[in-house]
Amino acid sequence: MNKRFLILPIVALFGLSSLSAQQPAPAAAPAQAAPAQAKPAPQQPSDEEKNAITVSVDEVNLIFTVTDRHGAFVPNLQQSDFALLDDGKAPAKVTSFVQQVNLPLRVGVVIDASTSIRTRFQFEQQASNEFLMQVLKSKRDRAFVMGFDVTPTVTADWTNNLDALGTGINRLRPGGGTALFDAVYTACRDKLLDASRGQEPVRRAMVLLSDGDDNQSRAYLDDAIKMCQRAETIIYAISTNWTPSRGKGDQVLEKMSAETGGRTFFPPSVEEVSNSFKEIEEELRSQYALTYRPADFKQNGAFRTIYLFANDRRYSVRARKGYFAPKQ
């Protein structure tokens, strides 16, 4: 796939001026000898392959969502509609901007299986099964299932086999305390951090069903969030707190999702959980992808902040708050 390099126009912000557009000259194709015999025409790339984004070590691949004041998705925006700062500076170069990108999905379904959710557990299992049946549409998509009480347990490893994933969900049984932070940390470290690392770019997401309360973890909330940021994973949390008031657990879920560029859903009843899954499915297929090279980039393992916003302030942009640079 030929790669077109674009520069994201940055509005004047905190004393930074706009970048000028640059267009590198295309490399000359190497000469090839004529074939000795006729060969079949090369296979045309699929729509998914056309949307593939190649990312090098010094590039950042940023997936983000844009909504209006009513929460509806905003399609058909251009790269000139956004401004971006990486570690407080405009990027050195924007190499790709794609709207409604269709990258392969790597989705972890992480389900709270502690005693506190016993009465609504069957509804959550059913909704999780329906979600996976709808969201895994490409042969390149993969998902895994993890349940947790005091310890996290993977009941279905990476696969696009819906029967295997359904079996993994149905194997979960509620009981025990709640180690939420340990589960999120482990899912990101062991499953999502290395998902297709070094291969084709993918979109990593965790769908987390929980009330947000934690009483058993050895990891802290910040540990779990940082590990998700290292794994470049978006958290979509579905609260299982059906009371009208928002408690501390809901605040925990909101912090996790906000720091990773996701959302927290608060269905009013267990029967409405499936609607939250439908919104997550829609969002996973209605996003933008921006690839850029940061200015003054150093492979030192440091955390670099990301600030992305729409020039039209009627629109809200949800993106991760930053990332960890790789170590040399």
Wavefront OBJ file of the C-alpha trace (Angstrom):
o trace
v 0.000 0.000 0.000
v 1.432 3.396 -0.972
v 1.576 5.655 1.982
v 0.618 9.286 1.686
v 2.171 11.638 4.212
v 0.034 14.440 5.570
v 0.771 17.160 8.071
v -1.910 17.899 10.598
v -2.573 21.639 10.680
v -2.120 22.779 14.243
v -3.924 25.914 15.313
v -1.990 28.443 17.353
v -1.988 26.975 20.827
v 0.087 27.878 23.859
v 2.356 29.928 21.599
v 2.823 27.165 18.981
v 2.393 28.154 15.329
v 0.945 26.039 12.515
v 3.097 23.521 10.692
v 3.655 23.790 6.968
v 2.581 20.900 4.734
v 5.241 18.629 3.340
v 4.958 16.137 0.517
v 7.900 13.741 0.066
v 8.730 12.685 -3.445
v 7.745 9.110 -4.245
v 10.607 6.627 -4.384
v 11.495 5.317 -7.799
v 10.383 1.761 -8.413
v 13.299 -0.702 -8.850
v 13.854 -2.028 -12.358
v 12.782 -5.609 -12.955
v 13.568 -8.009 -15.760
v 10.683 -9.172 -17.915
v 9.305 -12.516 -16.738
v 10.177 -15.571 -18.765
v 6.565 -16.652 -18.838
v 3.185 -15.151 -18.156
v 2.182 -14.926 -14.518
v -1.272 -14.479 -13.045
v -2.267 -10.907 -12.249
v -1.605 -9.959 -8.610
v -4.566 -10.296 -6.321
v -6.289 -7.000 -5.599
v -6.109 -5.955 -1.933
v -9.265 -6.266 0.127
v -10.957 -3.238 1.692
v -9.429 -4.210 5.038
v -5.932 -4.381 3.534
v -6.435 -0.967 1.920
v -7.217 0.431 5.374
v -4.169 -1.172 6.966
v -1.773 1.269 8.625
v 1.940 0.547 8.858
v 3.531 1.942 12.013
v 7.289 2.215 12.606
v 9.042 2.445 15.963
v 9.139 6.246 15.987
v 5.454 6.615 15.019
v 2.347 6.814 17.187
v -0.928 5.261 16.061
v -3.797 7.117 17.734
v -7.371 5.810 17.558
v -10.028 8.307 18.616
v -13.774 8.968 18.568
v -15.608 12.220 17.824
v -19.124 12.941 19.106
v -21.444 15.942 19.063
v -23.238 17.493 22.045
v -25.882 14.771 21.925
v -23.340 11.960 22.001
v -23.847 11.016 18.344
v -20.813 10.021 16.275
v -19.495 12.646 13.852
v -18.338 11.114 10.536
v -16.565 12.555 7.497
v -14.177 14.909 9.289
v -10.806 15.731 7.736
v -7.337 15.939 9.280
v -7.537 19.742 9.094
v -10.437 19.630 11.572
v -8.135 18.622 14.441
v -5.189 19.966 16.418
v -2.694 17.781 18.251
v 0.074 18.168 20.809
v 2.437 15.358 21.788
v 4.350 16.018 24.995
v 3.423 19.694 24.594
v 4.682 20.022 21.017
v 3.183 19.784 17.561
v 4.125 16.530 15.803
v 7.063 16.546 13.422
v 5.044 14.826 10.717
v 1.615 13.264 10.253
v 1.954 10.200 8.061
v -1.640 8.953 7.917
v -5.184 10.076 8.653
v -8.056 7.664 8.060
v -11.690 8.069 8.992
v -13.822 5.118 10.062
v -10.796 2.867 9.955
v -11.428 -0.866 9.894
v -8.397 -2.238 11.691
v -8.529 -5.809 12.991
v -9.927 -5.980 16.510
v -8.267 -7.458 19.581
v -10.969 -7.409 22.248
v -10.741 -8.708 25.791
v -14.079 -9.347 27.527
v -13.313 -9.114 31.256
v -16.233 -10.058 33.513
v -16.589 -9.522 37.251
v -17.481 -12.958 38.638
v -17.446 -12.037 42.316
v -20.244 -12.823 44.742
v -21.657 -9.292 44.558
v -23.033 -9.768 41.027
v -24.471 -13.272 41.461
v -28.115 -12.263 40.908
v -27.479 -10.646 37.496
v -24.687 -12.853 36.239
v -26.784 -14.823 33.746
v -27.930 -11.635 32.007
v -24.328 -10.473 31.695
v -23.247 -13.781 30.178
v -26.016 -13.629 27.589
v -25.247 -10.017 26.660
v -21.512 -10.806 26.363
v -22.237 -13.671 23.993
v -24.448 -11.471 21.812
v -21.779 -8.764 21.728
v -19.052 -11.106 20.500
v -21.341 -12.526 17.830
v -21.899 -9.016 16.480
v -18.456 -7.474 16.832
v -16.245 -10.262 15.436
v -17.009 -9.836 11.740
v -13.594 -10.152 10.125
v -11.420 -13.248 9.932
v -8.636 -11.086 11.333
v -10.584 -10.164 14.500
v -9.745 -11.940 17.765
v -11.125 -11.930 21.312
v -10.499 -13.581 24.658
v -12.630 -14.040 27.772
v -11.436 -13.490 31.333
v -13.425 -13.788 34.533
v -12.238 -12.601 37.914
v -13.064 -12.741 41.608
v -9.986 -12.836 43.854
v -7.942 -14.064 40.872
v -8.270 -13.556 37.103
v -8.901 -16.638 34.962
v -8.799 -16.816 31.172
v -11.562 -19.187 30.085
v -11.150 -18.599 26.325
v -7.847 -17.541 24.782
v -7.364 -15.469 21.612
v -9.694 -16.770 18.903
v -12.431 -15.761 16.473
v -14.249 -19.048 17.095
v -17.581 -17.919 18.522
v -18.376 -21.344 19.965
v -15.116 -21.376 21.912
v -15.708 -17.847 23.185
v -19.287 -18.683 24.175
v -18.072 -21.740 26.043
v -15.550 -19.562 27.863
v -18.271 -17.142 28.964
v -20.590 -19.942 30.078
v -17.811 -21.543 32.145
v -17.679 -18.542 34.470
v -19.253 -18.998 37.893
v -19.769 -16.186 40.416
v -18.194 -16.395 43.858
v -15.488 -14.853 46.050
v -14.075 -11.376 46.557
v -13.176 -8.771 43.938
v -9.665 -8.071 42.620
v -10.575 -5.688 39.815
v -7.243 -3.880 39.486
v -5.319 -7.158 39.379
v -7.604 -8.430 36.609
v -7.258 -5.325 34.420
v -3.496 -5.232 34.998
v -3.105 -8.921 34.134
v -5.346 -8.763 31.053
v -3.307 -5.893 29.618
v 0.099 -7.261 30.570
v -0.405 -10.888 29.560
v -2.937 -10.688 26.722
v -3.222 -7.224 25.171
v 0.320 -5.867 25.449
v 1.745 -8.299 22.909
v -1.353 -8.781 20.740
v 0.029 -8.691 17.179
v 3.036 -6.714 18.384
v 5.472 -6.405 15.499
v 2.866 -7.543 12.995
v -0.103 -5.710 11.467
v -1.562 -2.786 13.464
v -4.667 -3.688 15.431
v -7.234 -1.920 17.574
v -7.026 -3.122 21.172
v -10.027 -2.770 23.472
v -11.177 -4.171 26.786
v -14.861 -4.516 27.615
v -15.099 -4.560 31.402
v -18.271 -5.560 33.263
v -18.039 -4.688 36.947
v -19.417 -2.516 39.718
v -15.936 -1.004 40.094
v -15.476 -2.049 43.717
v -12.175 -3.686 44.644
v -11.347 -5.375 47.941
v -8.635 -7.904 47.085
v -6.125 -6.448 44.601
v -2.422 -6.149 45.195
v -2.127 -3.743 42.248
v -3.341 -0.160 42.574
v -5.717 1.678 40.251
v -2.863 3.681 38.704
v -0.918 0.459 38.083
v -3.835 -0.956 36.084
v -4.268 2.251 34.061
v -0.558 2.524 33.244
v -0.461 -1.070 32.059
v -3.425 -0.384 29.754
v -1.605 2.645 28.392
v 1.486 0.538 27.735
v -0.709 -1.969 25.918
v -2.408 0.860 23.951
v -5.762 -0.541 25.053
v -9.061 1.345 25.260
v -11.334 0.420 28.173
v -15.097 0.341 27.712
v -16.616 -0.213 31.133
v -20.196 -1.272 31.796
v -21.252 -0.570 35.364
v -23.313 -3.241 37.107
v -24.404 -0.784 39.781
v -28.125 -0.423 39.154
v -28.785 2.148 41.906
v -29.580 5.738 40.824
v -26.589 7.182 42.709
v -23.048 6.865 41.397
v -20.682 5.331 43.957
v -16.894 5.088 44.341
v -16.836 2.042 42.093
v -18.423 4.001 39.266
v -15.797 6.709 39.684
v -13.106 4.046 39.353
v -14.617 2.781 36.089
v -14.885 6.326 34.728
v -11.245 7.036 35.523
v -10.097 3.858 33.790
v -12.072 4.564 30.639
v -11.245 8.291 30.494
v -7.481 7.750 30.831
v -7.477 5.196 28.013
v -9.834 6.981 25.595
v -12.919 4.858 26.220
v -16.328 5.293 27.859
v -18.256 4.096 30.882
v -21.861 3.005 30.453
v -24.486 3.067 33.195
v -27.420 0.892 32.096
v -30.430 1.479 34.388
v -31.120 -2.246 34.722
v -29.506 -5.567 33.942
v -31.877 -6.005 31.007
v -30.337 -2.888 29.399
v -26.766 -4.229 29.429
v -27.142 -5.441 25.832
v -27.801 -1.857 24.701
v -24.454 -0.792 26.165
v -22.751 -3.575 24.237
v -24.424 -2.354 21.037
v -23.067 1.160 21.586
v -19.567 -0.239 22.108
v -19.854 -2.256 18.913
v -20.918 0.858 16.986
v -18.066 2.897 18.396
v -15.443 0.283 17.552
v -16.516 0.589 13.917
v -16.912 4.393 13.918
v -13.533 5.814 14.805
v -10.631 7.704 13.282
v -6.981 6.710 13.098
v -4.110 9.179 13.078
v -0.464 8.152 12.680
v 2.278 10.677 13.361
v 5.916 11.124 14.282
v 6.432 13.094 17.483
v 8.867 15.974 17.714
v 11.960 15.446 19.896
v 11.119 11.750 20.191
v 13.395 9.691 22.424
v 13.227 5.944 23.005
v 13.649 6.289 26.762
v 10.516 4.587 28.120
v 9.093 7.896 29.388
v 5.379 8.723 29.413
v 4.383 11.276 26.777
v 1.082 13.143 27.008
v -1.356 13.474 24.122
v -3.718 16.441 23.704
v -6.083 16.133 20.753
v -9.131 18.301 20.125
v -11.489 19.333 17.337
v -11.214 22.883 16.054
v -15.006 23.006 16.068
v -15.749 23.148 19.780
v -19.209 21.651 19.272
v -17.446 18.320 18.933
v -15.825 16.259 21.661
v -12.828 14.017 21.021
v -12.099 10.910 23.091
v -8.538 9.635 22.858
v -6.012 8.152 25.235
v -4.224 10.686 27.413
v -0.766 9.524 26.473
v 1.591 6.610 25.892
v 4.927 5.195 26.989
v 7.747 5.618 24.500
v 9.592 2.358 23.747
v 12.984 1.816 25.341
v 15.941 1.683 23.005
l 1 2 3 4 5 6 7 8 9 10 11 12 13 14 15 16 17 18 19 20 21 22 23 24 25 26 27 28 29 30 31 32 33 34 35 36 37 38 39 40 41 42 43 44 45 46 47 48 49 50 51 52 53 54 55 56 57 58 59 60 61 62 63 64 65 66 67 68 69 70 71 72 73 74 75 76 77 78 79 80 81 82 83 84 85 86 87 88 89 90 91 92 93 94 95 96 97 98 99 100 101 102 103 104 105 106 107 108 109 110 111 112 113 114 115 116 117 118 119 120 121 122 123 124 125 126 127 128 129 130 131 132 133 134 135 136 137 138 139 140 141 142 143 144 145 146 147 148 149 150 151 152 153 154 155 156 157 158 159 160 161 162 163 164 165 166 167 168 169 170 171 172 173 174 175 176 177 178 179 180 181 182 183 184 185 186 187 188 189 190 191 192 193 194 195 196 197 198 199 200 201 202 203 204 205 206 207 208 209 210 211 212 213 214 215 216 217 218 219 220 221 222 223 224 225 226 227 228 229 230 231 232 233 234 235 236 237 238 239 240 241 242 243 244 245 246 247 248 249 250 251 252 253 254 255 256 257 258 259 260 261 262 263 264 265 266 267 268 269 270 271 272 273 274 275 276 277 278 279 280 281 282 283 284 285 286 287 288 289 290 291 292 293 294 295 296 297 298 299 300 301 302 303 304 305 306 307 308 309 310 311 312 313 314 315 316 317 318 319 320 321 322 323 324 325 326 327 328
